[in-house]
């Protein structure tokens, strides 16, 4: 072999080695590459034996010094901006995001035909084509829960505009089950002993559905519905004016998020037995921050709380946002009279305000054990199985300032990521789902 041939072989071999080394050094996760770094913070758990104790004497605080992991997602790219624009977002407007990560896509859709409002419950395919719809009474505000063999649509009777609301006016609660082809399987009217009732939560169990309802202003109720649509039992207790927003099923009972926005209660959890009897009440917070709980789940002896935390600006905040979520951002804008702030100037401040938060606790004692956080993001849904845990987060991509809008002050769009863990809660991948979500606060 000549010297030139040997040189060519050596150069090719060297290039191959360089390429192989570069591939090994690429961040794991491909399109969803990420970095991690160790971190620590203090989590405060407030415990009480009754809901009233949160507002009176009788509660106790415990402070936990936790070790955790910060997950740093890639910066927003030009491709991300193109994706949110493809959803109809132009930097200043409301748009339709992807809110459903389920295999089955359902939505309650309201349209106006002249002066008449038409409300339908519909299933869509992956291309957003309507597969089937059922008309609904425009006076009701329904919710739904996808279950293993269909979907449960639940609602309370509405008040027509010409009805004067009095204690004698009944407003009963109902659940209707459809299969995934739109066939009406059964309808159940709840019988929990009061004439005005709202359904807050529905969860599927092996042999029944557990339903959490509320009599407005004072009463919590837990009941069970058979898979065939018959009510099996009912338990209720007067607790005060609280809402119930998320729920997880454990082996010997339930974990239920409760709260009251006017009392700054965003991350409070009730422990109950399988009949719904209330036992322990715990509130979770990050030191000098406000923790907003978005979802919760249980696997084995672990409880997973998903959400996000923001700086607690209550001491000097102006209270301009609806729940204090962006007061720190608004303080800076108002103090500097930045009424014409651009999206490019605003978005980094909003990103800096948020940290997506996944807190892992003991499901029985409630004691925090470890956590993950994602800067510039909001923690959302959880999907917990025997072998894998998936945590969905929304990384804020763009925001705009809209002080004259009544329902929000800052709007925008977020890119959805799924963070995937093994059953030891070790992070394996962080990938974009292709989804886009609406942001507003």
Order of alpha helices (4+ residues) and beta strands (2+ residues): alpha-beta-beta-alpha-beta-beta-beta-beta-beta-beta-beta-beta-beta-beta-beta-beta-beta-beta-beta-beta-beta-alpha-alpha-beta-beta-beta-beta-beta-beta
